[in-house]
Amino acid sequence: MFFGKLELTEVAWGNSPRRARLGGQGTLLVLLHGQMQSHAAWHAIAPDLADTYTVLCPDLPRDLDFRRQADELLRLAHDLGHEHLAVAGHGTGGHIAAYAAWLAPERVTRMAAIECIPSPGHYGRADLAFELSRYSSCWFAQLHPKPESATMAVPEEWTRPAPHSTAPFSRPAVADYLQTMPAGETPGANGHNRIPPYPGDLRIACPLLVAWSREGRLGGWYNPADLWRPYATGPLVEAEIASGYYIPEEAPKDLLAALSAFLKP
């Protein structure tokens, strides 16, 4: 059953209502998705976590900066009757989690950054080798088959899997991504916004889990935990997961185990 007992609802977020999945009981745990996805990214993990926590998975707008979204998150948690909350964010969702932990250290009890490095991110650290690895730079300098494969940013079997496909995305999740995608955008298109640097005083006082994929780009270029360490004044836990970038969907059992162990009081 897609999302188990978590119910589809609407929550106030920014300038308009947003869809969200909500269910479970206990301390509030907010799961934030990354770019080009929706709350559906958490369908394989949220139901198990809802056995122990009140789990909220909202759709995130693309037109609000991270600090504003962190403010919205903290307000929403209060409106739901939760003064304390834990937050886990994948990709850009991790930046919203970081701002929330910074803005309300007395309220955010745990934070998880999943396949996410603190800003300035890639763009502020790029060298020639990194630029040559990117689809959007030095186009003709890249080795075959990268230029050819970039004509379709996401394989067809991922966005429209056959009934018995072994692609990592579930059909209902993919349908949701395509339905909620703004007109003119395509899955995996190179339209990521450049993320502004974190404020100089941004610090994370609560325990921090840094999880990254073994086969993804972050773990290949950096030790993500080392990049988060200057921002963490509390305990930092590392988790390298045998997966590609989309950890919540490619390796949900491993991520669930890492989150469950980290979230225990």
TIFI-596591 format. One record per residue (C-alpha): residue number from 1; residue in three letters; z, y, x. Coordinates in steps of 0.02 Angstrom, whole numbers. Each point is the difference from the previous one (the first is absolute). Layout:
TIFI-596591
<rec lumnu="NUM" figu="ALA" zz="Z" yy="Y" xx="X"/>
...
//
This chain:
TIFI-596591
<rec lumnu="1" figu="MET" zz="0" yy="0" xx="0"/>
<rec lumnu="2" figu="PHE" zz="-55" yy="167" xx="74"/>
<rec lumnu="3" figu="PHE" zz="159" yy="96" xx="51"/>
<rec lumnu="4" figu="GLY" zz="114" yy="-124" xx="-88"/>
<rec lumnu="5" figu="LYS" zz="129" yy="86" xx="-110"/>
<rec lumnu="6" figu="LEU" zz="-32" yy="175" xx="69"/>
<rec lumnu="7" figu="GLU" zz="-64" yy="106" xx="-144"/>
<rec lumnu="8" figu="LEU" zz="-144" yy="124" xx="8"/>
<rec lumnu="9" figu="THR" zz="65" yy="172" xx="-45"/>
<rec lumnu="10" figu="GLU" zz="-29" yy="185" xx="34"/>
<rec lumnu="11" figu="VAL" zz="109" yy="113" xx="106"/>
<rec lumnu="12" figu="ALA" zz="-3" yy="187" xx="33"/>
<rec lumnu="13" figu="TRP" zz="-70" yy="33" xx="173"/>
<rec lumnu="14" figu="GLY" zz="-75" yy="165" xx="53"/>
<rec lumnu="15" figu="ASN" zz="-107" yy="87" xx="-130"/>
<rec lumnu="16" figu="SER" zz="-37" yy="-149" xx="-110"/>
<rec lumnu="17" figu="PRO" zz="71" yy="-168" xx="-55"/>
<rec lumnu="18" figu="ARG" zz="-34" yy="-145" xx="118"/>
<rec lumnu="19" figu="ARG" zz="-6" yy="-186" xx="-34"/>
<rec lumnu="20" figu="ALA" zz="138" yy="-105" xx="75"/>
<rec lumnu="21" figu="ARG" zz="74" yy="-175" xx="-5"/>
<rec lumnu="22" figu="LEU" zz="187" yy="-4" xx="-31"/>
<rec lumnu="23" figu="GLY" zz="121" yy="-144" xx="-19"/>
<rec lumnu="24" figu="GLY" zz="148" yy="-96" xx="68"/>
<rec lumnu="25" figu="GLN" zz="180" yy="50" xx="22"/>
<rec lumnu="26" figu="GLY" zz="111" yy="67" xx="136"/>
<rec lumnu="27" figu="THR" zz="-30" yy="133" xx="132"/>
<rec lumnu="28" figu="LEU" zz="-165" yy="93" xx="-18"/>
<rec lumnu="29" figu="LEU" zz="-138" yy="-57" xx="119"/>
<rec lumnu="30" figu="VAL" zz="-159" yy="104" xx="-1"/>
<rec lumnu="31" figu="LEU" zz="-161" yy="-78" xx="68"/>
<rec lumnu="32" figu="LEU" zz="-135" yy="126" xx="47"/>
<rec lumnu="33" figu="HIS" zz="-182" yy="-52" xx="24"/>
<rec lumnu="34" figu="GLY" zz="-126" yy="64" xx="128"/>
<rec lumnu="35" figu="GLN" zz="-167" yy="87" xx="-15"/>
<rec lumnu="36" figu="MET" zz="-141" yy="-66" xx="-109"/>
<rec lumnu="37" figu="GLN" zz="123" yy="-110" xx="-93"/>
<rec lumnu="38" figu="SER" zz="118" yy="13" xx="-147"/>
<rec lumnu="39" figu="HIS" zz="170" yy="-70" xx="-49"/>
<rec lumnu="40" figu="ALA" zz="-91" yy="-167" xx="-22"/>
<rec lumnu="41" figu="ALA" zz="10" yy="-25" xx="190"/>
<rec lumnu="42" figu="TRP" zz="178" yy="-64" xx="-25"/>
<rec lumnu="43" figu="HIS" zz="-38" yy="-131" xx="-133"/>
<rec lumnu="44" figu="ALA" zz="39" yy="-148" xx="115"/>
<rec lumnu="45" figu="ILE" zz="167" yy="69" xx="64"/>
<rec lumnu="46" figu="ALA" zz="79" yy="107" xx="-136"/>
<rec lumnu="47" figu="PRO" zz="45" yy="-142" xx="-122"/>
<rec lumnu="48" figu="ASP" zz="106" yy="-92" xx="130"/>
<rec lumnu="49" figu="LEU" zz="89" yy="160" xx="53"/>
<rec lumnu="50" figu="ALA" zz="36" yy="39" xx="-182"/>
<rec lumnu="51" figu="ASP" zz="119" yy="-149" xx="-3"/>
<rec lumnu="52" figu="THR" zz="120" yy="104" xx="105"/>
<rec lumnu="53" figu="TYR" zz="-54" yy="182" xx="-18"/>
<rec lumnu="54" figu="THR" zz="-65" yy="120" xx="-130"/>
<rec lumnu="55" figu="VAL" zz="-178" yy="13" xx="65"/>
<rec lumnu="56" figu="LEU" zz="-114" yy="149" xx="-30"/>
<rec lumnu="57" figu="CYS" zz="-183" yy="-2" xx="54"/>
<rec lumnu="58" figu="PRO" zz="-85" yy="166" xx="-45"/>
<rec lumnu="59" figu="ASP" zz="-181" yy="54" xx="13"/>
<rec lumnu="60" figu="LEU" zz="-6" yy="141" xx="128"/>
<rec lumnu="61" figu="PRO" zz="-110" yy="154" xx="-24"/>
<rec lumnu="62" figu="ARG" zz="-120" yy="48" xx="139"/>
<rec lumnu="63" figu="ASP" zz="17" yy="188" xx="-24"/>
<rec lumnu="64" figu="LEU" zz="184" yy="27" xx="47"/>
<rec lumnu="65" figu="ASP" zz="69" yy="15" xx="176"/>
<rec lumnu="66" figu="PHE" zz="129" yy="-123" xx="62"/>
<rec lumnu="67" figu="ARG" zz="149" yy="116" xx="-15"/>
<rec lumnu="68" figu="ARG" zz="-41" yy="43" xx="-180"/>
<rec lumnu="69" figu="GLN" zz="-19" yy="-185" xx="-41"/>
<rec lumnu="70" figu="ALA" zz="167" yy="-37" xx="83"/>
<rec lumnu="71" figu="ASP" zz="79" yy="134" xx="-110"/>
<rec lumnu="72" figu="GLU" zz="-79" yy="-81" xx="-153"/>
<rec lumnu="73" figu="LEU" zz="63" yy="-171" xx="54"/>
<rec lumnu="74" figu="LEU" zz="179" yy="60" xx="20"/>
<rec lumnu="75" figu="ARG" zz="-5" yy="92" xx="-166"/>
<rec lumnu="76" figu="LEU" zz="-70" yy="-153" xx="-88"/>
<rec lumnu="77" figu="ALA" zz="135" yy="-112" xx="73"/>
<rec lumnu="78" figu="HIS" zz="132" yy="119" xx="-67"/>
<rec lumnu="79" figu="ASP" zz="-83" yy="4" xx="-171"/>
<rec lumnu="80" figu="LEU" zz="4" yy="-191" xx="-3"/>
<rec lumnu="81" figu="GLY" zz="188" yy="6" xx="32"/>
<rec lumnu="82" figu="HIS" zz="-1" yy="-46" xx="186"/>
<rec lumnu="83" figu="GLU" zz="82" yy="114" xx="127"/>
<rec lumnu="84" figu="HIS" zz="-32" yy="-125" xx="140"/>
<rec lumnu="85" figu="LEU" zz="-163" yy="-87" xx="37"/>
<rec lumnu="86" figu="ALA" zz="-95" yy="-98" xx="131"/>
<rec lumnu="87" figu="VAL" zz="-182" yy="41" xx="35"/>
<rec lumnu="88" figu="ALA" zz="-140" yy="-103" xx="77"/>
<rec lumnu="89" figu="GLY" zz="-172" yy="74" xx="31"/>
<rec lumnu="90" figu="HIS" zz="-162" yy="-78" xx="57"/>
<rec lumnu="91" figu="GLY" zz="-122" yy="112" xx="93"/>
<rec lumnu="92" figu="THR" zz="9" yy="177" xx="-68"/>
<rec lumnu="93" figu="GLY" zz="141" yy="-56" xx="-114"/>
<rec lumnu="94" figu="GLY" zz="104" yy="-17" xx="158"/>
<rec lumnu="95" figu="HIS" zz="-15" yy="187" xx="31"/>
<rec lumnu="96" figu="ILE" zz="68" yy="40" xx="-173"/>
<rec lumnu="97" figu="ALA" zz="145" yy="-119" xx="36"/>
<rec lumnu="98" figu="ALA" zz="35" yy="89" xx="165"/>
<rec lumnu="99" figu="TYR" zz="6" yy="171" xx="-83"/>
<rec lumnu="100" figu="ALA" zz="116" yy="-67" xx="-136"/>
<rec lumnu="101" figu="ALA" zz="119" yy="-74" xx="129"/>
<rec lumnu="102" figu="TRP" zz="0" yy="166" xx="93"/>
<rec lumnu="103" figu="LEU" zz="24" yy="110" xx="-153"/>
<rec lumnu="104" figu="ALA" zz="141" yy="-105" xx="-76"/>
<rec lumnu="105" figu="PRO" zz="91" yy="-99" xx="135"/>
<rec lumnu="106" figu="GLU" zz="150" yy="-16" xx="-115"/>
<rec lumnu="107" figu="ARG" zz="-107" yy="-87" xx="-132"/>
<rec lumnu="108" figu="VAL" zz="-128" yy="-107" xx="92"/>
<rec lumnu="109" figu="THR" zz="92" yy="-155" xx="62"/>
<rec lumnu="110" figu="ARG" zz="-145" yy="-97" xx="79"/>
<rec lumnu="111" figu="MET" zz="-179" yy="43" xx="48"/>
<rec lumnu="112" figu="ALA" zz="-145" yy="-113" xx="48"/>
<rec lumnu="113" figu="ALA" zz="-159" yy="63" xx="83"/>
<rec lumnu="114" figu="ILE" zz="-135" yy="-133" xx="-20"/>
<rec lumnu="115" figu="GLU" zz="-160" yy="17" xx="102"/>
<rec lumnu="116" figu="CYS" zz="39" yy="184" xx="23"/>
<rec lumnu="117" figu="ILE" zz="33" yy="105" xx="154"/>
<rec lumnu="118" figu="PRO" zz="82" yy="173" xx="-2"/>
<rec lumnu="119" figu="SER" zz="-114" yy="150" xx="1"/>
<rec lumnu="120" figu="PRO" zz="-99" yy="59" xx="100"/>
<rec lumnu="121" figu="GLY" zz="-62" yy="-179" xx="-19"/>
<rec lumnu="122" figu="HIS" zz="-164" yy="-55" xx="76"/>
<rec lumnu="123" figu="TYR" zz="-82" yy="169" xx="4"/>
<rec lumnu="124" figu="GLY" zz="131" yy="82" xx="107"/>
<rec lumnu="125" figu="ARG" zz="4" yy="-143" xx="125"/>
<rec lumnu="126" figu="ALA" zz="-184" yy="-45" xx="11"/>
<rec lumnu="127" figu="ASP" zz="-80" yy="-28" xx="170"/>
<rec lumnu="128" figu="LEU" zz="-179" yy="-47" xx="42"/>
<rec lumnu="129" figu="ALA" zz="31" yy="-186" xx="-24"/>
<rec lumnu="130" figu="PHE" zz="74" yy="29" xx="-171"/>
<rec lumnu="131" figu="GLU" zz="-142" yy="114" xx="-54"/>
<rec lumnu="132" figu="LEU" zz="-128" yy="-129" xx="53"/>
<rec lumnu="133" figu="SER" zz="86" yy="-126" xx="-114"/>
<rec lumnu="134" figu="ARG" zz="-19" yy="108" xx="-154"/>
<rec lumnu="135" figu="TYR" zz="-144" yy="-16" xx="-123"/>
<rec lumnu="136" figu="SER" zz="-14" yy="188" xx="-24"/>
<rec lumnu="137" figu="SER" zz="-11" yy="51" xx="185"/>
<rec lumnu="138" figu="CYS" zz="-126" yy="-36" xx="137"/>
<rec lumnu="139" figu="TRP" zz="-106" yy="-95" xx="-128"/>
<rec lumnu="140" figu="PHE" zz="-135" yy="-66" xx="114"/>
<rec lumnu="141" figu="ALA" zz="120" yy="-39" xx="142"/>
<rec lumnu="142" figu="GLN" zz="85" yy="-138" xx="-98"/>
<rec lumnu="143" figu="LEU" zz="-45" yy="-179" xx="35"/>
<rec lumnu="144" figu="HIS" zz="-94" yy="-108" xx="-125"/>
<rec lumnu="145" figu="PRO" zz="43" yy="-37" xx="-139"/>
<rec lumnu="146" figu="LYS" zz="117" yy="147" xx="-32"/>
<rec lumnu="147" figu="PRO" zz="-131" yy="129" xx="-49"/>
<rec lumnu="148" figu="GLU" zz="-84" yy="-123" xx="-116"/>
<rec lumnu="149" figu="SER" zz="162" yy="-61" xx="-78"/>
<rec lumnu="150" figu="ALA" zz="56" yy="178" xx="-34"/>
<rec lumnu="151" figu="THR" zz="-139" yy="23" xx="-126"/>
<rec lumnu="152" figu="MET" zz="115" yy="-96" xx="-116"/>
<rec lumnu="153" figu="ALA" zz="179" yy="50" xx="39"/>
<rec lumnu="154" figu="VAL" zz="78" yy="-145" xx="-96"/>
<rec lumnu="155" figu="PRO" zz="-81" yy="-172" xx="-15"/>
<rec lumnu="156" figu="GLU" zz="-75" yy="-38" xx="-169"/>
<rec lumnu="157" figu="GLU" zz="107" yy="-156" xx="-17"/>
<rec lumnu="158" figu="TRP" zz="156" yy="108" xx="9"/>
<rec lumnu="159" figu="THR" zz="-48" yy="126" xx="-135"/>
<rec lumnu="160" figu="ARG" zz="-87" yy="-125" xx="-114"/>
<rec lumnu="161" figu="PRO" zz="67" yy="-171" xx="48"/>
<rec lumnu="162" figu="ALA" zz="-74" yy="-157" xx="-72"/>
<rec lumnu="163" figu="PRO" zz="115" yy="-101" xx="-115"/>
<rec lumnu="164" figu="HIS" zz="54" yy="-117" xx="141"/>
<rec lumnu="165" figu="SER" zz="-6" yy="128" xx="140"/>
<rec lumnu="166" figu="THR" zz="131" yy="-5" xx="138"/>
<rec lumnu="167" figu="ALA" zz="-8" yy="189" xx="22"/>
<rec lumnu="168" figu="PRO" zz="173" yy="79" xx="19"/>
<rec lumnu="169" figu="PHE" zz="-12" yy="111" xx="-155"/>
<rec lumnu="170" figu="SER" zz="31" yy="-69" xx="-173"/>
<rec lumnu="171" figu="ARG" zz="-132" yy="35" xx="-131"/>
<rec lumnu="172" figu="PRO" zz="118" yy="99" xx="-115"/>
<rec lumnu="173" figu="ALA" zz="57" yy="108" xx="146"/>
<rec lumnu="174" figu="VAL" zz="-178" yy="37" xx="56"/>
<rec lumnu="175" figu="ALA" zz="-50" yy="43" xx="-178"/>
<rec lumnu="176" figu="ASP" zz="145" yy="122" xx="-7"/>
<rec lumnu="177" figu="TYR" zz="-48" yy="83" xx="164"/>
<rec lumnu="178" figu="LEU" zz="-179" yy="25" xx="-57"/>
<rec lumnu="179" figu="GLN" zz="54" yy="64" xx="-170"/>
<rec lumnu="180" figu="THR" zz="121" yy="130" xx="69"/>
<rec lumnu="181" figu="MET" zz="-110" yy="58" xx="145"/>
<rec lumnu="182" figu="PRO" zz="-60" yy="180" xx="-20"/>
<rec lumnu="183" figu="ALA" zz="-185" yy="21" xx="-38"/>
<rec lumnu="184" figu="GLY" zz="-107" yy="8" xx="156"/>
<rec lumnu="185" figu="GLU" zz="118" yy="-100" xx="111"/>
<rec lumnu="186" figu="THR" zz="-36" yy="-176" xx="59"/>
<rec lumnu="187" figu="PRO" zz="121" yy="-135" xx="59"/>
<rec lumnu="188" figu="GLY" zz="37" yy="18" xx="184"/>
<rec lumnu="189" figu="ALA" zz="-102" yy="159" xx="19"/>
<rec lumnu="190" figu="ASN" zz="46" yy="102" xx="151"/>
<rec lumnu="191" figu="GLY" zz="78" yy="138" xx="-102"/>
<rec lumnu="192" figu="HIS" zz="180" yy="-8" xx="59"/>
<rec lumnu="193" figu="ASN" zz="85" yy="168" xx="9"/>
<rec lumnu="194" figu="ARG" zz="64" yy="54" xx="168"/>
<rec lumnu="195" figu="ILE" zz="187" yy="-7" xx="-11"/>
<rec lumnu="196" figu="PRO" zz="93" yy="157" xx="55"/>
<rec lumnu="197" figu="PRO" zz="132" yy="-20" xx="135"/>
<rec lumnu="198" figu="TYR" zz="176" yy="-36" xx="-58"/>
<rec lumnu="199" figu="PRO" zz="122" yy="146" xx="2"/>
<rec lumnu="200" figu="GLY" zz="88" yy="12" xx="167"/>
<rec lumnu="201" figu="ASP" zz="169" yy="-38" xx="-77"/>
<rec lumnu="202" figu="LEU" zz="-54" yy="-150" xx="-104"/>
<rec lumnu="203" figu="ARG" zz="123" yy="-141" xx="33"/>
<rec lumnu="204" figu="ILE" zz="38" yy="-163" xx="-89"/>
<rec lumnu="205" figu="ALA" zz="186" yy="-37" xx="-5"/>
<rec lumnu="206" figu="CYS" zz="-3" yy="-158" xx="-105"/>
<rec lumnu="207" figu="PRO" zz="-48" yy="-172" xx="68"/>
<rec lumnu="208" figu="LEU" zz="-188" yy="-6" xx="30"/>
<rec lumnu="209" figu="LEU" zz="-115" yy="-152" xx="-6"/>
<rec lumnu="210" figu="VAL" zz="-165" yy="20" xx="92"/>
<rec lumnu="211" figu="ALA" zz="-123" yy="-138" xx="-47"/>
<rec lumnu="212" figu="TRP" zz="-178" yy="-14" xx="63"/>
<rec lumnu="213" figu="SER" zz="-142" yy="-124" xx="-1"/>
<rec lumnu="214" figu="ARG" zz="-42" yy="-105" xx="151"/>
<rec lumnu="215" figu="GLU" zz="-187" yy="10" xx="-33"/>
<rec lumnu="216" figu="GLY" zz="-4" yy="182" xx="-57"/>
<rec lumnu="217" figu="ARG" zz="-44" yy="154" xx="99"/>
<rec lumnu="218" figu="LEU" zz="177" yy="70" xx="14"/>
<rec lumnu="219" figu="GLY" zz="71" yy="-149" xx="92"/>
<rec lumnu="220" figu="GLY" zz="-155" yy="-8" xx="108"/>
<rec lumnu="221" figu="TRP" zz="16" yy="179" xx="62"/>
<rec lumnu="222" figu="TYR" zz="186" yy="34" xx="-5"/>
<rec lumnu="223" figu="ASN" zz="173" yy="-73" xx="-17"/>
<rec lumnu="224" figu="PRO" zz="35" yy="81" xx="-169"/>
<rec lumnu="225" figu="ALA" zz="188" yy="-19" xx="21"/>
<rec lumnu="226" figu="ASP" zz="-6" yy="104" xx="160"/>
<rec lumnu="227" figu="LEU" zz="-89" yy="140" xx="-93"/>
<rec lumnu="228" figu="TRP" zz="131" yy="2" xx="-138"/>
<rec lumnu="229" figu="ARG" zz="149" yy="-9" xx="117"/>
<rec lumnu="230" figu="PRO" zz="8" yy="189" xx="38"/>
<rec lumnu="231" figu="TYR" zz="16" yy="33" xx="-187"/>
<rec lumnu="232" figu="ALA" zz="133" yy="-131" xx="-34"/>
<rec lumnu="233" figu="THR" zz="182" yy="46" xx="24"/>
<rec lumnu="234" figu="GLY" zz="56" yy="-159" xx="-87"/>
<rec lumnu="235" figu="PRO" zz="-34" yy="-184" xx="34"/>
<rec lumnu="236" figu="LEU" zz="-183" yy="-51" xx="20"/>
<rec lumnu="237" figu="VAL" zz="-63" yy="-175" xx="-40"/>
<rec lumnu="238" figu="GLU" zz="-172" yy="-64" xx="56"/>
<rec lumnu="239" figu="ALA" zz="-113" yy="-125" xx="-87"/>
<rec lumnu="240" figu="GLU" zz="-172" yy="-52" xx="61"/>
<rec lumnu="241" figu="ILE" zz="-90" yy="-97" xx="-135"/>
<rec lumnu="242" figu="ALA" zz="-148" yy="-117" xx="21"/>
<rec lumnu="243" figu="SER" zz="-119" yy="95" xx="-111"/>
<rec lumnu="244" figu="GLY" zz="-133" yy="134" xx="-12"/>
<rec lumnu="245" figu="TYR" zz="30" yy="178" xx="-59"/>
<rec lumnu="246" figu="TYR" zz="34" yy="-43" xx="-183"/>
<rec lumnu="247" figu="ILE" zz="164" yy="-90" xx="33"/>
<rec lumnu="248" figu="PRO" zz="68" yy="4" xx="-180"/>
<rec lumnu="249" figu="GLU" zz="-152" yy="-98" xx="-55"/>
<rec lumnu="250" figu="GLU" zz="-51" yy="-97" xx="155"/>
<rec lumnu="251" figu="ALA" zz="174" yy="-62" xx="47"/>
<rec lumnu="252" figu="PRO" zz="114" yy="30" xx="-150"/>
<rec lumnu="253" figu="LYS" zz="120" yy="-143" xx="41"/>
<rec lumnu="254" figu="ASP" zz="30" yy="61" xx="177"/>
<rec lumnu="255" figu="LEU" zz="23" yy="179" xx="-56"/>
<rec lumnu="256" figu="LEU" zz="116" yy="-54" xx="-140"/>
<rec lumnu="257" figu="ALA" zz="107" yy="-96" xx="124"/>
<rec lumnu="258" figu="ALA" zz="8" yy="152" xx="117"/>
<rec lumnu="259" figu="LEU" zz="44" yy="120" xx="-141"/>
<rec lumnu="260" figu="SER" zz="129" yy="-117" xx="-77"/>
<rec lumnu="261" figu="ALA" zz="91" yy="-24" xx="165"/>
<rec lumnu="262" figu="PHE" zz="-5" yy="187" xx="37"/>
<rec lumnu="263" figu="LEU" zz="59" yy="57" xx="-171"/>
<rec lumnu="264" figu="LYS" zz="155" yy="-109" xx="-4"/>
<rec lumnu="265" figu="PRO" zz="159" yy="106" xx="8"/>
//
